[in-house]
Amino acid sequence: MRRFYKICVSTLFIFVLSVCIVFAGGTKERKVEKVPEGPIEINWWGFVAEDGDVMKECLDILKSRGEIPENVELKITAYGFEELYDKILAIFTAGGTGAPDFVEVEISQAGRFYKQDPIGFMDLTQRINNSPYYEDQIISRAAPYSYKGRIYGIDMDLSLSMIYYRKDIFDQYNIKVPIETWDDYIKAGLELKKHGIYMVEVPNGANPDNFNEDFVPQLLIQQGGGYFDKNGNVIVNNQIGVRTITFINDMVNKYGIALASASDIFDPPFYAPYNEGKVATFIMPSWMLEYFMKPNMPDLSGKWRIMPLPAWEKGGVRTSTAGGTSLMITRFTKYPDIAWKLFEFNRMAKEGGLIGHKKMGYFPPIKSLLNDPQIIKPDEYIGGQSIGEYFKTYAPSIPEYYLSPFWWDGHLLMASEVLYPVITGKISPKVGLDNMALKLKQLMEQ
C-alpha cells in the first residue's frame, strides 16, 4: 500500500471581473465560477508534503503571470498513508463536507474510490482531451486512473521498469549485458548460482498485508496482461498469468536462482542480502533508485547499473511499469476552474513537469521532457548512467494497464492465493491463479 507519484491535466484562462474560460480545440466559451475579492483557500491533501510544495511553486508562477488571481492561497496538509485515504473515503461517503480541492491518490488506492457512486473526483476527460498540452502527454499513464471510459487523473511519473544490476559482480563472473530474453536471464542466474549468488529477490507472499506487490504486476504488464482488462473483467488467470507465475516459481524452486522473501521493499531486512553481495539484480521501476536504493544501500553507490528488461520473446517489449500516484480534483471543490488551471500546469505542462523533476526526481509522462538536458543527466550511483536517457529510449513503448475497484483486493489475493501456496509447493500456478480469479469475481458480485 503506497508509492510516490501523481498527475496533471488541461486548460483555462481566468480573466478577473468578466471571468470566462476558453477550451482549446474550438469548443465555445463558458462562464466560470465567480471569484470573490477576499482570500481564496485551495486545499491540497497528500501523503508526501513536498509534493504540495511543488504545487505551491506552480501556483506562484501562475499568479505572477496573472493567470490565477492574487488572492488564491494553497493550504498543504500531509497525512499518514492509511489515514489519508480512510479520511477521504469517509468524507466522500458522508456527502463531501470538509473535502479538500486536491488529493494525491497513490495507484494502489485509486480503485477504492471507484466503488463509490458517484465517484468523489472530478471527471477530467473533456478538459484533458481539449488541453493544448494533450498531444505532449504519454497518455497511457492516464489508463490506471480511468474508469468506465472516464479519466480522473494522469500519473505524475512514468515509473518505467528496468533491471538494476551489480556491475562488479557481473564483470567478475563474465555475465554479458544487456540480457536479451528472460531465458538468458535464467542462464545468467545459473552461472551466478555456482558462486553462491542469487539473481534476484522475489516476494513469497507469506504476509499479504506487507509484500512487494509491484513485482508480479511488472511482469504481467510487460506482456500486455494484468489483473483486469479495460472493462474491469478479471484476466489474471489467463495464459500470460500462468506463464508469469510459472517463471517466478521456476526461478525459486526449479533453478534456485531467486531468493524468496517475506520482506517488503519498505523493510530494512529486504536489503540485507543485497548489501552483503548475495543478490545481483532488482526488477523494479525507476523510483526504486532514488527512494529505496540510495537510502538503504549507500555503500553500494557506483556499483549498480541499469539495463532494459529482458523480452519474453526476441524483439518483444523491453520495459514495463508499476506504482505511481496521481493528483485528483475532488468534485466538491468550490473553484473547479482555478483547481483545473493549477492541475493542468502542474501535471501536463513541461514547465510544471520540470519543477516536479527538480524538486522530487519525478519523470513526468510528458513527451517534450524526454529530450530535455535537465532530465538526461548522469547519476553517479549507477556509474554515470542516466535514468533520463533510459526514459528517452523506452518511454514510447510503456504498456497500458488498468485498475479496478478491486485492484487492492487483487494484490492481497496474489500473495495469499498464488505466491505463497505456489512457492511452497502446495498448488500449481494455474490452480492458484484460478483461485484468485474466483475470489475476485465473488467480491465483485457482492
Sequence and secondary structure as in RCSB ss.txt:
>XXXX:A:sequence
MRRFYKICVSTLFIFVLSVCIVFAGGTKERKVEKVPEGPIEINWWGFVAEDGDVMKECLDILKSRGEIPENVELK
ITAYGFEELYDKILAIFTAGGTGAPDFVEVEISQAGRFYKQDPIGFMDLTQRINNSPYYEDQIISRAAPYSYKGR
IYGIDMDLSLSMIYYRKDIFDQYNIKVPIETWDDYIKAGLELKKHGIYMVEVPNGANPDNFNEDFVPQLLIQQGG
GYFDKNGNVIVNNQIGVRTITFINDMVNKYGIALASASDIFDPPFYAPYNEGKVATFIMPSWMLEYFMKPNMPDL
SGKWRIMPLPAWEKGGVRTSTAGGTSLMITRFTKYPDIAWKLFEFNRMAKEGGLIGHKKMGYFPPIKSLLNDPQI
IKPDEYIGGQSIGEYFKTYAPSIPEYYLSPFWWDGHLLMASEVLYPVITGKISPKVGLDNMALKLKQLMEQ
>XXXX:A:secstr
               TTT EE  SSS   EE     SS EEEEEEES HHHHHHHHHHHHHHHHTTSS TTEEEE
EEE  HHHHHHHHHHHHHTTSTT  SEEEEEHHHHHHHHTSSS SB   HHHHHH TTGGGB GGGGGGGEETTE
E   BS   BEEEEEEHHHHHHTT  SS  BHHHHHHHHHHHHTTT EEEEEE  S TTSS TTHHHHHHHHTT 
 SB TTS B TTSHHHHHHHHHHHIIIIIS  EEEES  TTSGGGGHHHHTT EEEEEEETHHIIIIIHHH GGG
TTTEEEE   BSSTTS    B   EEEEEBTT S HHHHHHHHHHHHTSHHHHHHHHHHH    SBGGGTT TTT
S  BGGGTTB HHHHHHHHGGG       TTHHHHHHHIIIIIIHHHHTTSS HHHHHHHHHHHHHHHHH 
